[in-house]
Amino acid sequence: MERFVEDYQKRRLTERVDIITAINILRSQGYDPDELIGEITKVFYVDLDAYNEIVMAS
């Protein structure tokens, strides 16, 4: 899915529940685990430490 978001429009994902929700939405749309980080960072500023913890735990 092609998305274009200006940097000033990006929302920050710092809460674990928000990161998990974004990951689950992308997975439900058919994204592979390797594609998740690329897609999620196109739309959001993501706390990468929290993101990595979540991905490793799932």
Backbone as a ProteinNet text record, in pm:
[ID]
protein_1_A
[PRIMARY]
MERFVEDYQKRRLTERVDIITAINILRSQGYDPDELIGEITKVFYVDLDAYNEIVMAS
[TERTIARY]
84.6	0	89.5	64.4	144.6	89	175.3	135.1	234.4	185.8	273.3	230.1	318.5	289	407.9	381.3	487.2	536.4	664.8	722.1	647.5	601	532	394.8	343.5	213.1	223	343.2	358.9	326.4	256.5	223.1	331.5	358.8	459.3	394	456.1	410.9	513.4	478.9	569.5	507.1	375.5	305.8	300.9	328.9	332	200	88.9	-41.6	-61.9	-14.1	-27	61.3	181.5	272.9	215.9	163.9	103.8	-14.9	-97.6	-212.8	-168.5	-68.8	-18.9	37.9	113.6	169.6	58.2	-42.8	-153.6	-231.7	-250	-319.9	-239.7	-109.5	-26	-22.2	-14.5	-16.3	-148.1	-258.7	-389.5	-402.7	-323.7	-323.5	-225.4	-160.7	-77.3	70.7	116.9	259.1	339.4	454.1	546.1	620	672.8	749.1	864.6	927.6	1039.6	993.4	870.1	816.7	758.3	731.8	661.6	733.9	862.7	934.2	935.1	950.9	949.9	816.5	709.7	575.4	535.4	568.1	526.2	600.4	726.1	801.5	767.5	696	648.2	537.2	464.8	347	368.4	453.5	470.9	618.2	642.2	770.1	752	838.7	820.2	935.3	902.9	1004.2	1061.4	1179.9	1234.7	1272.3	1311.5	1341	1215	1105.7	978.4	932.3	946.2	907.5	984	1115.4	1196.2	1158.6	1130.8	1087.4	956.9	864	734.6	749.3	826.6	844.6	915.8	1014.6	1088.1	999.5	907	819.1	707.3	676.2	563.4	607.4
-116.7	0	123.4	213.3	333.9	441.7	491.3	596.5	709.9	831.4	947.1	1038.4	1057	1141.1	1233.6	1362.1	1457.9	1434.3	1460.1	1438	1512.5	1633.6	1709.4	1651.3	1560	1499	1368.3	1318.2	1188.4	1197.1	1096.7	1083.5	1001	1025.4	949.3	827.7	712	590.3	555.7	583.3	553.3	455.2	448.4	356.2	218.1	116.9	-20.8	-60.8	-20.9	-59	0.1	122.4	185.2	115.9	77.1	6.9	-129.9	-200.2	-332.1	-319.6	-218.4	-197.3	-173.2	-88.6	-60	-186.1	-264.6	-389.5	-485.5	-498.7	-589.9	-546.7	-418.1	-369.3	-402.1	-376.7	-406.8	-557	-637.5	-783.2	-827.3	-767.6	-805.2	-764	-668.1	-625.3	-707.1	-805.5	-898	-865.7	-772.4	-739.9	-847.8	-881.6	-978.3	-911.3	-991.8	-934.8	-845	-879.4	-798.7	-664.3	-652.8	-529.8	-435.5	-487.4	-409.1	-279.6	-286.8	-167.2	-59.8	-99.5	-3	66.9	-10.7	45.9	132.2	86.5	160.7	293.8	297.1	422.8	519.8	473.8	566.4	655.8	604.2	674	732.7	670	710.5	727.8	809.4	806.7	699.8	600.3	485.4	475.3	446	413.3	277.2	277.5	155.5	51.7	95.2	-1.1	-78.7	-6.8	-72.2	-159.6	-110.3	-187.8	-320.3	-314.3	-437	-534.9	-483.8	-570.1	-641.9	-569	-624.7	-730.3	-700.9	-795.6	-921.4	-906.2	-1022.7	-1110.4	-1047.9	-1123.2	-1195.7	-1151.5	-1213.8	-1318.8
0	0	0	-90.9	-102.7	-9.4	77.8	170.8	161.3	166.2	164.9	278.1	373.5	489	509.7	518.9	548.7	691	715.1	847.4	957.1	928.9	1033.1	1065.8	981.8	1005.2	1083.2	1100.3	1165.8	1314.3	1361.1	1502.4	1570.3	1694.9	1769.1	1834.1	1812.9	1880.1	1986.3	2110.7	2221.2	2319.2	2320.4	2410.4	2347.3	2427.8	2377.7	2312	2370.8	2316.9	2177.6	2154.7	2023.5	1919.8	1960.9	1870.2	1834.7	1934	1910.1	1815.3	1835.2	1747.4	1603.5	1584.8	1449.9	1385.2	1461	1409.3	1369.7	1454.5	1424.3	1300.5	1283.5	1164	1039.3	1042.6	925.9	897.1	1001.3	981.5	919.7	963.4	908.7	761.9	719.9	580.4	496.2	558.7	483.7	478.1	558.3	557.3	627.9	570.5	630.3	745.5	837.6	949.6	904.1	793.3	743.6	688.2	649.1	591.8	697.4	815.6	918.3	953	982	1027.1	918.9	795.1	685.7	671.5	682.5	667.2	786	905.1	1024.3	1035.5	991	999.6	886.8	785.8	682.9	737.8	835.3	885.6	1025.1	1107.4	1247	1282.7	1383.7	1454.6	1560.8	1564	1651.2	1750.3	1875.8	1975.5	1935.3	1874.4	1816.7	1921.6	2040	2146.1	2184	2202.3	2235.4	2119.5	1996.5	1878.5	1874.4	1892.4	1888.8	1998.5	2118	2227.7	2192.8	2134.6	2099.4	1991.2	1888	1777.9	1825.3	1911.4	1962	2051.1	2121.2	2212.3	2138.4	2017	1946	1846.5
[MASK]
++++++++++++++++++++++++++++++++++++++++++++++++++++++++++

